[in-house]
C-alpha cells in the first residue's frame, strides 16, 4: 500500500498490485486457520463464520471510510495512510500474539509441575 502511494508508472502500479494480491492471498487463509485453531473443535464453524463476518464488515467499513478520506485528500495520501495502518495493525497483532504465546507457555509449564 505504501508503494502504491509513491508510484508514478504503470509497471509500478502492476508491481504494487501483485504484491498486495500475494499478501492477501497468503494472509487470509493463514488468519482463518489461526481463528479456527484458537476455537474449541466443536465451535470451528462458528469461528469461521465470525472470521468472515468481521472480514466482510472490515472491507465494507474500510471502503466507506477510505472513500471519505480520498474525497478529502488524494489517492496518494490515502494509500500512504492505509499502508501505515497496515503496519500499525501488524505491530499490534505481533505484540498480542507473542503475549498469548508466552502466557500459554507459562500455563503449560505450570501444568507440568
C-alpha positions in Angstrom: 0.0 0.0 0.0 2.8 2.4 0.8 4.5 1.6 -2.6 1.2 2.3 -4.3 1.2 5.8 -2.7 4.6 6.7 -4.3 4.5 5.1 -7.8 4.2 7.1 -11.0 4.2 4.4 -13.6 2.0 1.6 -14.9 4.7 -1.0 -14.1 5.0 0.3 -10.6 1.2 0.0 -10.1 1.2 -3.5 -11.5 4.0 -4.5 -9.2 2.2 -3.0 -6.2 -1.0 -4.8 -7.2 0.9 -8.1 -7.5 2.5 -7.6 -4.0 -0.9 -6.7 -2.5 -2.5 -9.7 -4.1 0.2 -12.1 -2.9 -0.1 -10.6 0.6 -3.9 -11.0 0.8 -3.8 -14.4 -0.9 -1.4 -15.8 1.6 -2.5 -14.0 4.8 -6.3 -14.6 4.5 -6.1 -18.4 4.8 -3.4 -18.1 7.5 -5.6 -15.8 9.6 -8.6 -18.1 9.1 -6.6 -21.1 10.2 -5.5 -19.2 13.3 -9.1 -18.3 14.1 -10.2 -21.9 13.7 -7.3 -23.2 15.8 -7.9 -20.8 18.6 -11.5 -22.0 19.0 -12.6 -25.3 20.6 -13.1 -28.0 18.0 -16.8 -28.2 18.3 -17.0 -24.4 17.6 -14.8 -24.3 14.4 -17.9 -23.5 12.3 -18.7 -20.5 14.5 -15.1 -19.4 14.4 -15.1 -19.5 10.5 -18.4 -17.6 10.3 -17.3 -15.0 12.8 -14.0 -14.5 11.0 -15.6 -14.0 7.6 -18.4 -11.8 9.1 -15.7 -9.5 10.7 -13.6 -9.6 7.5 -16.5 -8.5 5.3 -17.5 -5.8 7.8 -14.0 -4.5 7.7 -14.0 -4.4 3.9 -17.3 -2.6 3.9 -16.4 -0.1 6.6 -12.9 0.4 5.2 -14.2 1.1 1.8 -16.6 3.8 3.1 -14.0 5.4 5.4 -11.3 5.4 2.8 -13.7 6.8 0.2 -14.3 9.7 2.5 -10.6 10.1 3.0 -10.0 10.1 -0.7 -12.6 12.8 -1.2 -10.8 15.0 1.4 -7.2 14.3 0.3 -5.9 12.3 -2.6 -5.4 8.7 -3.6 -1.6 9.1 -2.9 -2.3 10.2 0.7 -5.0 7.6 1.2 -2.6 4.7 0.1 0.1 6.1 2.3 -2.2 6.2 5.3 -3.5 2.8 4.5 0.0 1.4 4.5 0.7 3.0 7.8 -2.5 1.5 9.3 -1.4 -2.0 8.0 2.0 -1.6 9.7 0.4 -0.4 12.9 -2.1 -3.3 12.9 0.8 -5.7 12.2 2.7 -4.4 15.2 -0.4 -4.8 17.4 -1.0 -8.3 16.2 2.6 -9.3 16.7 2.5 -7.9 20.3 -0.8 -9.7 21.1 0.2 -13.0 19.5 3.6 -13.2 21.2 2.0 -12.2 24.5 -0.6 -15.0 24.1 2.2 -17.5 23.2 4.2 -16.5 26.4 1.0 -16.9 28.5 0.3 -20.3 27.0 3.9 -21.5 27.6 3.7 -20.4 31.3 0.4 -22.3 31.7 1.9 -25.4 30.1 5.0 -25.3 32.4 2.7 -24.8 35.4 0.7 -27.8 34.5 3.9 -29.9 34.2 4.7 -29.3 37.9 
